[in-house]
């Protein structure tokens, strides 16, 4: 099965949460903060707003930083993804 986003939506795959702090303290699963960096897995076609086509600025394979509370978490075939609007993506990591 494959996710195909609609409109200005983007499917992201998060990296793993940090297991330890910088000082070496091991974190429990409840203390781990989910990273805000992810890889783009799929991109929608874009949208038409007020007669103007809004193109997608990200592409599959890009590493991006997204808003902390953005998107909808989806589990598909034992993998977790996040579906966000393009406007929730803050930056592309180069």
C-alpha distances in whole Angstrom, upper triangle without the diagonal:
4,7,10,13,16,20,21,18,17,14,16,15,19,21,22,25,29,30,34,36,38,41,39,39,36,34,32,29,30,32,29,29,25,25,25,24,20,19,17,13,13,16,17,19,22,24,28,30,34,34,33,29,28,26,23,25,22,20,17,19,22,23,24,26,25,27,27,26,24,20,18,16,13,12,8,8,11,11,13,13,16,16,19,21,23,26,25,25,28,28,27,28,30
4,6,10,13,16,17,15,13,11,13,13,17,19,21,24,28,29,33,35,36,40,38,38,35,33,32,28,30,31,28,27,24,23,23,21,18,16,14,10,9,12,13,16,19,21,25,27,31,30,29,26,24,22,20,21,19,16,14,16,18,20,21,23,22,24,25,24,21,18,16,15,12,12,8,10,13,11,12,11,13,13,16,18,19,23,22,22,25,25,23,25,26
4,6,10,13,14,11,10,8,10,12,15,18,21,23,27,29,32,34,35,39,37,37,34,32,31,28,29,30,27,25,22,22,21,20,16,14,12,9,7,10,10,13,16,18,22,24,27,27,26,23,21,19,17,19,16,15,13,15,17,18,18,20,19,21,22,21,18,15,13,12,10,11,9,11,13,12,11,9,11,10,13,15,16,19,19,18,22,22,21,23,25
4,7,10,11,9,9,8,12,14,17,20,23,25,29,31,35,36,37,41,40,39,37,35,34,31,31,32,29,28,24,23,22,21,17,15,12,9,7,7,7,10,12,15,18,21,24,24,23,20,18,16,14,17,15,13,12,15,17,18,18,21,19,21,23,22,18,15,14,15,13,14,12,15,17,15,15,12,12,10,13,13,14,18,18,18,21,22,21,23,25
4,7,8,5,6,7,11,13,17,20,23,25,28,31,34,35,36,40,39,39,37,34,33,30,30,31,28,26,23,22,20,19,16,15,11,10,7,6,5,8,10,12,15,17,21,21,20,17,15,14,12,15,13,13,12,15,16,18,17,18,17,18,20,19,16,12,12,13,12,14,14,17,19,16,15,12,11,8,9,10,11,14,15,15,19,20,19,22,24
4,6,6,8,10,14,17,20,23,26,28,31,34,37,38,39,42,42,42,40,37,36,33,33,34,31,29,25,25,22,22,19,18,14,13,10,8,5,7,8,9,12,14,18,18,17,14,13,13,12,15,14,14,15,18,18,20,19,20,18,20,22,20,17,14,14,16,15,18,17,20,22,20,18,15,14,10,11,10,11,14,15,16,20,21,21,24,26
4,6,9,12,15,19,21,25,28,29,32,35,38,38,39,43,43,42,41,38,38,34,34,35,32,29,26,25,22,22,20,19,15,15,12,9,5,6,5,5,9,11,14,15,14,11,10,10,9,13,13,14,15,19,18,20,19,20,18,19,21,20,16,14,15,18,17,20,20,24,25,23,21,17,15,12,11,9,9,12,14,15,18,19,20,23,25
4,7,10,13,17,19,22,26,27,30,33,35,35,36,40,40,40,38,36,36,33,32,33,30,27,24,22,19,19,17,16,13,14,11,8,5,7,5,6,9,11,14,15,13,11,8,8,7,10,10,12,14,17,16,17,15,16,14,16,18,18,14,12,14,17,17,20,21,24,25,22,20,16,14,10,9,6,6,8,10,11,14,16,16,20,22
4,7,10,13,16,19,22,24,27,30,32,33,34,37,37,37,35,33,32,29,29,29,27,24,21,20,17,17,14,14,11,11,9,6,5,8,8,9,13,14,18,19,17,15,12,11,9,11,11,12,12,15,15,16,14,15,13,14,16,15,12,9,11,13,13,16,17,20,21,18,16,12,10,7,6,4,6,9,10,10,14,15,16,19,21
4,6,10,13,16,19,21,24,27,29,30,31,35,34,34,32,30,30,27,27,27,24,22,18,17,14,14,11,10,7,8,6,5,6,10,10,12,16,17,21,22,20,17,14,12,9,10,8,9,9,12,11,12,11,12,11,13,15,15,11,9,11,12,12,15,15,18,19,16,14,10,8,6,5,6,6,10,9,9,13,13,13,16,18
4,7,10,13,16,18,22,24,27,28,30,33,32,32,30,28,28,24,25,25,22,20,16,15,14,13,10,9,6,5,5,6,9,12,13,16,20,21,25,25,23,20,18,16,13,14,11,10,9,11,11,12,11,13,12,14,15,15,12,9,10,10,9,12,12,15,16,12,10,7,6,5,7,9,10,13,12,11,15,15,14,16,19
4,6,10,13,15,18,21,24,24,26,29,29,28,27,24,24,21,22,22,19,17,13,12,10,9,6,5,5,5,7,9,12,15,16,19,22,24,27,28,26,23,20,18,14,14,11,11,9,10,10,9,9,10,9,12,13,14,11,9,10,10,10,12,13,15,15,11,9,6,5,6,8,10,11,14,11,10,13,13,13,14,16
4,7,10,12,15,18,21,22,24,27,26,26,24,22,22,19,20,20,17,15,12,11,10,9,5,5,7,7,10,12,15,19,20,22,26,27,31,32,30,27,23,21,18,17,14,13,11,10,11,10,10,11,11,14,14,15,13,12,12,10,10,11,11,13,12,9,7,5,6,9,11,14,15,17,15,13,16,15,14,14,17
4,7,9,12,15,17,19,20,23,22,22,20,18,19,16,17,17,13,12,8,7,8,6,4,7,9,10,13,15,18,22,22,25,28,29,33,34,31,29,25,24,20,19,16,16,14,12,12,10,10,10,10,13,12,13,13,12,12,10,12,12,14,15,14,10,8,7,8,11,12,15,16,18,15,13,15,15,14,14,17
4,7,9,12,15,16,17,21,19,20,18,16,17,15,17,16,12,11,8,7,9,7,6,8,11,12,16,18,21,25,25,28,32,32,36,37,34,32,28,26,22,21,18,17,15,13,13,10,11,11,12,15,14,16,16,16,16,14,15,15,16,17,15,12,10,10,11,15,16,19,19,20,17,15,17,16,15,14,16
4,6,8,12,14,16,18,17,17,14,13,14,11,14,13,10,10,8,7,10,10,9,12,15,16,19,22,25,28,29,31,35,35,39,40,38,35,32,30,26,25,21,21,19,17,17,14,14,14,15,17,15,17,17,17,17,15,16,15,17,18,15,12,11,12,13,17,18,22,22,23,20,19,19,19,18,17,19
4,6,9,11,13,16,15,14,12,10,11,9,11,10,6,6,5,6,10,10,11,14,17,18,22,24,27,30,30,33,36,36,40,41,39,36,33,31,28,26,23,24,22,20,19,16,16,14,15,16,14,16,17,17,18,15,17,17,19,20,17,15,13,14,15,18,19,22,23,24,20,19,19,19,19,18,21
4,6,7,10,12,11,11,9,8,10,10,12,10,6,7,8,8,12,12,14,16,20,21,25,27,30,33,33,35,39,39,42,44,41,39,35,34,30,28,25,26,24,22,21,17,17,16,17,18,16,18,20,21,21,19,21,21,23,23,20,18,17,18,18,22,22,25,25,26,22,21,21,21,21,19,21
4,7,10,12,9,9,6,6,8,8,11,9,7,10,11,11,15,16,17,19,23,24,27,30,33,36,36,39,42,42,46,47,45,42,39,37,34,32,29,29,27,25,24,21,21,20,21,22,19,21,23,24,24,21,23,22,24,24,21,19,18,20,21,24,25,29,29,30,26,25,25,25,24,22,24
4,7,8,6,5,4,5,9,11,13,10,9,11,13,13,17,17,19,22,25,27,30,32,35,39,39,41,44,44,48,49,47,44,41,39,36,34,31,31,30,27,26,22,22,21,22,23,20,22,25,26,26,24,26,25,28,28,25,23,22,23,24,27,28,31,31,31,28,26,26,25,25,23,25
4,5,5,5,7,7,11,13,14,11,10,11,13,13,16,17,20,23,26,28,31,33,36,39,39,41,44,44,47,49,46,44,40,39,35,33,31,32,30,28,26,22,22,20,22,22,19,22,24,26,27,25,27,27,30,31,27,25,24,25,25,28,28,31,31,30,27,26,25,24,25,22,24
4,5,8,10,11,15,17,18,14,13,14,16,15,17,18,20,23,27,29,32,34,37,40,39,42,45,45,48,49,46,44,41,39,36,33,31,32,31,28,26,22,22,20,22,23,21,24,26,28,29,28,30,30,32,33,30,28,26,27,27,30,29,32,31,31,28,26,25,24,24,21,23
4,6,9,11,15,18,18,15,15,16,18,18,21,21,24,27,30,33,36,37,40,44,43,45,48,48,51,53,50,48,44,43,39,37,35,35,34,31,30,26,26,24,26,26,24,27,29,31,32,30,33,33,35,36,32,30,29,30,30,33,33,35,35,35,31,30,28,28,28,25,27
4,6,9,13,15,17,14,14,15,18,18,21,21,24,26,30,32,35,37,40,43,43,46,49,49,52,53,51,49,45,43,40,38,35,35,34,31,30,26,26,25,26,27,24,27,29,31,32,29,31,31,33,33,30,28,27,28,29,32,33,35,35,35,32,30,29,29,29,26,28
4,6,10,13,14,11,11,14,17,17,21,22,24,27,30,32,35,37,40,44,43,45,49,48,51,53,51,49,45,44,40,38,35,36,35,32,31,27,27,25,26,26,23,26,28,30,30,28,30,30,32,32,29,28,26,28,28,32,32,35,35,35,31,30,30,29,30,27,29
4,7,10,12,10,10,13,15,16,20,21,23,25,29,30,33,36,38,42,42,44,47,47,51,52,50,48,44,43,39,37,34,35,33,30,30,26,26,25,26,26,23,25,27,28,28,26,28,27,29,29,26,24,23,25,26,30,30,34,34,34,31,30,29,29,29,27,29
4,7,8,6,6,9,12,14,18,19,21,24,27,28,31,33,36,40,39,41,45,45,48,50,47,45,42,40,37,35,33,33,32,29,28,25,25,23,23,23,20,21,24,25,25,23,25,24,27,27,23,22,21,23,23,27,27,31,32,32,28,27,27,27,28,26,29
4,5,5,6,10,13,15,19,20,22,25,28,28,31,33,36,40,40,41,45,45,48,50,48,46,42,41,38,36,34,34,32,30,30,26,26,24,24,24,20,21,24,25,24,21,23,22,25,25,22,21,20,22,23,26,27,31,32,32,28,28,28,29,30,28,31
4,6,5,9,10,13,17,18,19,22,25,25,28,30,33,36,36,38,42,42,45,47,45,43,39,38,35,34,31,31,29,28,27,24,24,22,22,21,18,19,21,21,21,18,19,18,21,22,18,18,16,19,19,23,24,28,29,30,26,26,26,27,28,27,29
4,6,8,10,14,17,19,20,23,26,27,29,31,33,37,36,38,41,41,44,46,44,42,39,38,35,34,32,32,31,29,29,26,24,22,21,20,17,17,20,21,20,18,20,19,23,24,20,20,17,19,20,23,24,27,29,29,25,25,26,27,28,27,31
4,6,10,12,15,18,20,23,26,27,30,31,33,37,37,38,41,41,44,46,44,42,39,38,35,34,31,32,31,29,28,24,23,21,20,19,16,17,20,21,21,19,22,22,25,26,23,21,19,21,20,24,24,27,29,28,24,25,25,26,27,26,29
4,6,9,12,14,16,19,22,24,26,28,30,34,34,36,39,39,42,44,42,40,36,35,32,30,28,29,27,25,24,21,20,18,18,17,14,15,18,19,19,17,19,19,22,23,20,18,16,18,18,21,22,25,26,26,22,22,22,23,24,22,25
4,6,9,12,14,17,20,22,24,26,28,31,31,32,36,35,38,40,38,36,33,32,28,27,25,26,25,23,22,18,17,15,14,14,10,12,15,16,17,15,18,19,22,23,20,18,16,16,15,19,19,22,23,22,19,18,18,20,21,20,23
4,7,9,10,14,16,18,20,22,24,28,27,29,33,32,36,38,35,33,30,29,25,24,22,23,21,20,19,15,14,12,12,12,9,10,12,13,14,12,15,16,19,20,18,15,12,13,12,15,15,19,20,20,16,16,16,17,18,17,21
4,5,8,11,14,16,19,20,23,26,26,28,31,31,35,36,34,31,28,27,23,22,19,20,19,17,16,12,11,9,9,10,8,11,12,14,15,14,16,17,20,22,19,16,13,13,12,15,15,18,18,18,15,13,14,14,15,14,17
4,7,10,12,15,17,18,20,24,23,25,28,28,31,33,30,28,24,23,20,18,16,18,17,16,14,11,8,6,6,7,6,9,10,11,14,13,16,18,20,22,21,17,14,13,11,13,12,14,14,15,11,10,10,11,12,12,15
4,7,10,13,15,16,19,22,22,24,28,28,31,32,30,27,24,22,18,17,14,15,14,13,10,7,6,4,7,9,10,12,12,13,15,14,17,18,20,22,20,17,14,12,11,13,13,15,14,15,12,10,10,9,9,9,12
4,7,9,12,13,17,20,20,23,26,27,30,31,29,26,22,20,17,15,12,13,11,10,8,6,6,6,8,11,12,14,12,12,14,13,14,15,17,19,17,14,12,10,9,11,11,14,13,15,12,10,11,11,10,10,13
4,6,9,11,15,18,18,22,25,26,30,30,28,25,21,19,15,14,10,10,8,6,6,5,6,9,10,14,15,17,15,14,15,14,15,16,16,18,17,14,12,10,10,12,12,14,13,16,14,11,13,12,10,10,12
4,6,7,11,14,15,18,22,23,27,27,25,21,18,16,12,11,8,7,5,5,5,6,7,10,11,14,16,17,15,13,15,14,14,16,16,18,18,14,13,10,10,10,10,12,11,14,13,10,13,12,10,11,13
4,7,11,14,15,19,22,24,28,28,26,22,20,17,14,14,10,8,5,6,8,10,11,14,14,17,18,19,16,14,15,14,13,14,13,15,16,12,12,9,10,10,12,14,13,17,15,14,17,16,14,15,16
4,7,10,12,15,19,21,25,25,23,19,17,14,11,12,9,8,6,9,10,12,13,15,15,18,20,20,17,14,14,14,13,15,14,16,18,14,14,10,11,9,11,12,12,15,15,14,17,17,15,17,18
4,7,8,12,15,18,21,21,19,15,13,11,8,9,7,6,7,10,11,13,13,15,15,17,20,20,16,14,15,16,15,17,17,19,21,18,16,13,12,10,10,10,9,13,13,12,15,15,14,17,18
4,6,9,12,15,18,18,16,13,11,10,8,11,10,10,10,14,14,16,16,18,16,18,21,20,17,14,15,17,16,19,18,21,23,20,18,15,14,10,10,9,9,13,14,14,17,18,17,20,21
4,7,10,13,16,16,14,10,9,8,7,11,11,11,12,16,16,19,18,20,19,21,24,24,20,18,19,20,20,22,21,24,26,23,22,19,17,14,14,12,11,14,16,16,19,19,18,22,23
4,7,10,13,13,11,7,6,5,5,9,11,12,14,17,17,19,18,19,18,19,23,22,18,17,18,21,21,24,23,26,28,25,23,20,18,14,13,10,9,11,14,14,17,18,18,21,23
4,6,10,10,8,6,5,7,9,12,14,15,18,21,20,22,20,22,20,21,24,23,19,18,19,22,22,25,25,29,30,27,25,22,19,16,14,11,10,12,15,16,19,20,20,24,26
4,7,6,5,4,6,9,11,15,17,19,21,24,23,25,24,25,23,23,27,26,22,21,22,25,26,29,29,32,34,31,29,26,23,19,18,14,14,14,18,19,21,22,23,27,28
4,5,5,6,7,11,13,16,18,20,23,26,25,26,24,24,22,22,26,24,21,21,23,26,27,30,31,34,35,33,30,27,24,20,18,14,14,13,17,18,20,22,23,27,29
4,5,8,10,13,16,19,22,24,27,30,28,30,27,28,25,25,29,27,24,24,26,29,30,34,34,38,39,36,34,30,27,24,21,18,17,17,20,22,23,25,26,30,32
4,7,9,13,16,18,22,23,26,29,28,30,28,29,27,27,31,30,26,26,28,31,31,35,35,38,40,37,35,31,29,25,23,19,18,18,22,23,25,26,27,31,32
4,6,9,13,15,18,20,23,26,25,27,25,26,25,25,29,28,25,24,27,30,30,34,34,37,38,35,33,30,27,24,21,17,16,16,20,20,22,23,24,27,29
4,6,10,12,15,17,20,23,22,24,23,24,23,24,27,27,23,22,25,27,28,31,31,34,35,32,30,27,24,21,19,15,14,15,18,18,20,21,21,25,26
4,7,9,12,14,17,20,19,21,19,20,19,20,24,23,20,19,22,24,25,28,28,32,33,30,28,24,21,18,16,12,10,11,15,15,17,17,18,22,23
4,6,9,11,14,17,16,18,17,19,18,20,23,24,20,19,22,24,24,27,27,30,31,28,26,22,20,17,15,12,10,12,15,14,16,16,16,19,20
4,6,8,11,14,12,15,13,16,15,17,21,21,18,17,19,21,21,24,24,27,28,25,23,19,17,14,13,10,7,10,12,11,13,13,13,16,17
4,7,10,12,10,12,11,13,14,16,20,21,18,17,20,22,23,25,25,28,29,25,23,20,18,16,14,12,8,10,12,10,11,10,9,13,14
4,7,9,7,9,9,11,12,15,18,20,16,16,18,19,20,22,22,25,25,22,20,17,15,14,12,11,8,11,12,9,11,9,8,11,12
4,6,6,9,10,14,14,18,21,22,19,18,19,20,20,22,21,23,24,20,19,16,15,14,14,13,11,14,15,12,14,12,10,12,13
4,6,9,11,14,15,19,21,22,19,17,19,18,18,19,18,20,21,17,17,14,14,13,14,15,13,16,16,14,16,14,12,13,14
4,7,9,13,15,19,20,22,20,19,20,19,19,20,19,20,21,17,17,14,15,15,16,17,15,18,17,14,16,14,11,11,11
4,6,10,12,16,18,20,18,17,19,19,20,21,21,23,23,19,18,15,15,15,14,15,13,15,15,11,13,10,7,7,8
4,7,10,14,15,18,16,16,18,18,19,20,21,22,22,18,17,14,14,15,14,15,13,15,14,10,11,9,6,5,7
4,6,10,12,15,13,14,16,16,18,20,21,23,23,19,17,14,12,13,12,13,11,12,10,7,7,6,4,5,9
4,7,9,12,11,13,15,16,18,20,22,24,23,20,17,14,12,13,11,13,11,11,9,6,6,5,6,7,11
4,6,9,7,9,12,13,16,19,21,24,23,19,16,13,10,11,8,10,9,9,6,4,5,7,9,11,14
4,6,5,8,12,13,17,20,22,25,24,21,17,15,12,12,9,10,11,9,6,6,7,10,12,14,18
4,6,9,12,12,16,19,22,24,23,20,16,14,12,13,11,13,14,13,9,10,10,13,15,16,20
4,7,9,11,14,17,20,24,22,20,16,14,11,12,10,12,14,13,9,11,12,15,18,19,23
4,7,9,13,16,19,22,21,18,15,12,9,9,6,8,10,10,6,9,11,14,16,18,22
4,7,10,13,16,19,19,16,12,10,6,5,4,7,10,11,8,10,13,15,17,19,22
4,6,10,13,16,16,14,10,8,5,5,7,10,13,14,11,13,16,19,20,22,25
4,7,10,13,13,10,7,6,4,7,9,13,15,17,14,15,18,20,20,22,25
4,6,10,10,8,6,5,6,7,11,14,17,19,17,17,21,22,22,23,26
4,7,6,6,4,6,9,11,14,18,20,22,20,20,23,24,24,25,28
4,6,5,6,8,11,12,16,19,21,24,22,22,25,26,25,26,28
4,6,8,10,14,16,19,23,24,27,25,25,28,28,27,28,30
4,7,10,13,16,19,23,25,27,25,25,27,28,27,27,29
4,7,10,13,16,20,21,24,21,21,24,24,23,23,25
4,7,10,13,17,19,21,18,18,21,21,21,21,24
4,7,10,13,15,17,15,15,18,18,18,19,22
4,6,10,12,14,11,12,15,16,16,18,21
4,7,10,12,10,11,14,16,16,18,21
4,6,8,6,8,11,13,14,17,20
4,5,5,7,11,13,14,17,20
4,5,5,9,10,11,15,18
4,5,7,10,12,16,19
4,6,9,12,15,18
4,6,8,11,14
4,7,10,13
4,6,9
4,6
4
